[in-house]
C-alpha cells in the first residue's frame, strides 16, 4: 500500500481534533470507531493507534490553553494522581480480555458519554468546589476507561470539572486537555511495552502512513479547537456531540450484529 493511500486522514484528523479539543475530550473517542467501522482495523491495534495520535493533539492543545491561561494546574495534578494508576490497570485489562468484549464495552461507554452530555447542565456557574472523594472516583473510572478502550477520561473530566466542581467551560477544557495528554502518554508507553513483550510492533507497522497523516491533521485541529472552545455555545454543542456519539454507538452495534467481530 502506497504511503499516500491515507492522505485523507489529514482532513479527518483536523475535524476530529477540532471537535475533541473544543470539548476537552479524547480524540480517540472518534478515531477508534472510524478505524473499526471504516478502515476495518483490529480492535487492539485501533485502540493503540488512537491513543498514540491523541497524544500529539493534546500536546498541541496544552500549549494553546496554557498560553491563554486556561488551565487549573492544582486540579490537574490531583486528578492525575488518581487517574494514572488506573490507566495502567486499564491497559493490563486490555491485554487479557477478549477484543470483542472490549469493543462492546467501548460501545456502552459511548452511550454513557452521550447520555452524560445530554444531561450535563448548570456547570461553570457558582463558587468553585474542591476536589473531593467523588472526584477521585470519577478520575479513577475515567483513567481505567482510557487505558482499556482509549477513551473516557476526558469525558469524565467534563462532568467532574464542569458540573460538579463548577469550573468555567474554557478552564474545564484546558485542564482536561493536560490531564488526558499525560494519561495518554502513560497509556501508550504501557501499550508499547506489552507489544514488545508479545507480538512486537508488527500489529501497528502497516499503519505508519495513517498515523503520520492523522498526527499532522490533529496538530492543525488542536489549534482550531482551542479557538472554538472560547466562541461556541456550550449547550447546543454538547447536544450535537451527544447525537454524534449515539449514532457511532448504534452503527457499531449493527456492525457487530450483522458483520461480526
N, C-alpha and C positions, 0 to 999 in steps of 0.2 A: 504493500500500500504506500502510495506517494506521501511525502511529508506535507504536501499541500491539500491532502484529502480532507483535513479537518479545519480548513480555513474559516468556515462558518462559525466555529466555536469562539472566534474573536468577538463576533457580534452577540452570540449567545451569552458569553461572559460579561459583556457590557450590560446587557439587560438584567441578568440575574444579580450581578454585583450592585447595580444601581438600586434595585428593589430591596435587596438584603441589607445594604449599608444604610439606607434611609430609615429602615425599621430597627436596625441593630440586631438582626437575626443572622443565622449562619447561611451562607450561600449554598452550602451542601443540601439544605432543605429543598432546593430546586434542582441543583446539579444531579444529585443521586437519582431522582425519578427520571430525569432526562436521559441519564446514562442507561438506566434499566429499561425504560419503555421505548426510547428512540434508537439508541445505539446498541442495545442488547448486550451490554457489558455484564459479566457475572457480578453477583451481589457484593461479595467481599472486595473485589477489585474496584467496583464503583464507589464503595464507601471510602477506601484508602485514597483514591484519586480525588474524591470530593473534598475530603478533609485537607489534603495537600494543597489543592487550588485555593481553598478557603483562607489558608494562611496568608497568601500574598494580598488578597483583597482586604483582609482585616488589618494587615500591617500598614498598608497604604491608608486605610480608613483611620487607624490610630493616629497617624501623622497629621491628617487633616483635622480630626476632632481635637487633638492636643493643641494644635496651632490656634484653634478657635476657643480654647479653654473650656471645653465642654465634657471634661472627664472628671468624675469624682474618684480620685485615686484611693482614699481610705476605704471607700465602699468596694472598689475593685479588688484591693488586696484581701479584704475579709472574705469576699466571695471566692477568690481563687484558692485561699487557704483550705476551703471546704471542697471546692469543685475538683481540684487537680487529682487528689487520691481517687475520687470517684471515676474520673476519666480513665485512669489506668485500669481500674476494675472493669469498666465497660469494655475496654479493648480486649482484656482477657476473655470476657464472656463472648465477644465477637468471634474469637478464635476457636471456642469449644462448642458453640451452639450452631445447629444446622442453619445454613444461609437462608433457607426458605422461612424458617422461624423468624430470623432477623428481618426479612422483608415484611412479614406480617406485622411484626412489632413496629416497624417503620411506618406502615400504613396507619396503624392505630395511633401512633404518635402524631402523624399529620392531622388526623381528625380531631385529636385532643387540642392540638395547637390552634387549628382553625376555629374550634369552639371557644377557646380562650380569647382569641382576637374578637370574636363576636360579642363576648360578654365583658370585655375589658372596658371599664368606664370609670370616670371620676379620678383618674390619677393625675399627678403633676400639680395639683392644686392643694393648698393647705400646708401646714408645718411639716417639714421633712421628718421622717421617723428613723430610728436607729436600727441597725442590722441586728436581728434577733434570732431566736431558735427556729422559728418558722422559715426565716430567710435562709438559715443554714440547711434545712431540709430541702428547700426548693433548689438551692445551689447544688447540693449533693445529687439530687434526682436529675437535674439538667446535665451535670457532668457525666453521670452514668450513661445517659442517652447519647451524649456526644461521642463518648468512647465506643459505644456499642453500635449505633446506627448513623453516626456522623452529624446528627442534628439534635436540637432540643435545649441546649444550654442558652443560646441567645433568646429563644422564645420564653424560657423560664425566667430569664433576666427581665424581659419586657414586663411580665406580670409582677415580679418581685419589686423591681426598681420603680416602675411607673405607678402601679396600682396600690401596692402595699406601702412602699417607702416614700411615696409622694415626690419623686424626682421629676423634673421637667422632661418633656419629650427629647430635646437635644442632649441633656445630661444622661438620660436613660440610654439613648442610642450610643453615645460616645463611650460611656462606661462599659456597656455591654460589648462593644467592639474590642476594647482592650482585654476584657475577660475571655472572650471567645478566641481572640488571636493567640494568647498564651496557651490556652487549653488545647487549641488545635495543633500547636507546635508539639506539645507533650503527647497528644494522641497520635500524631504522625510518626514521631520518634518511636513510640511503643509499637506501632504497626510495622514499621520498617524492621525493627529488631525481630519481631515474630516472623516476618517474611524471610529474613536472612537465616533464621534458625530452621525454617521449614522449607518452603518451595523456592526460596530465593526471590529475586525481583522480577523473575520471568512473567509473573502474572500481570504486571503493570507495564513491562517493557514495550508491548505493542502500542501503547497509548501515549508515547512520549510526545508526538506531534499534537495530539489532543490537549495534553497538559500545557504545552508551550503556548498554543493559541488561546487557550482559556485563561492562562495567567496574564497574558497581555491584555485581554479583554477586561478582566476584573480590576486591573490597575487603573484603567480608564473609568470603569463603573464605580470604583470606590470614591473617586473624586466627585463624580456626579451625584452619588448617593448622599454624601455629606452635605452637599448643597441643597438637594431636595429635602433632606430632613428638616431644614430650617424654614422651608417655604410651603410644604404640603400640609393640608388639613389632616390631622391625625385620624380622626374618627372615620371619615369616608375611606381613607387609605387602608385602615385596618379591616373594614368591612369588605373592601375589594380583595385584600390579601387573603381573608378567610375563605372567600368563594374560590379563589385560585387553588388553595390548599385542599379544599373539599374535592374539587374536580380532579386533582392529581391523585388523591387517595382513591376515589371511585374508579378512575381509569386503571390504577394499579391493581385493585381488587379484580376487575374484569380480566386483566391480563393473566393473573394467577388462575382464575377460574376456567378461562377458555383456552389459554395457551399453555399454562403450567409453569413451574419454577424453572 
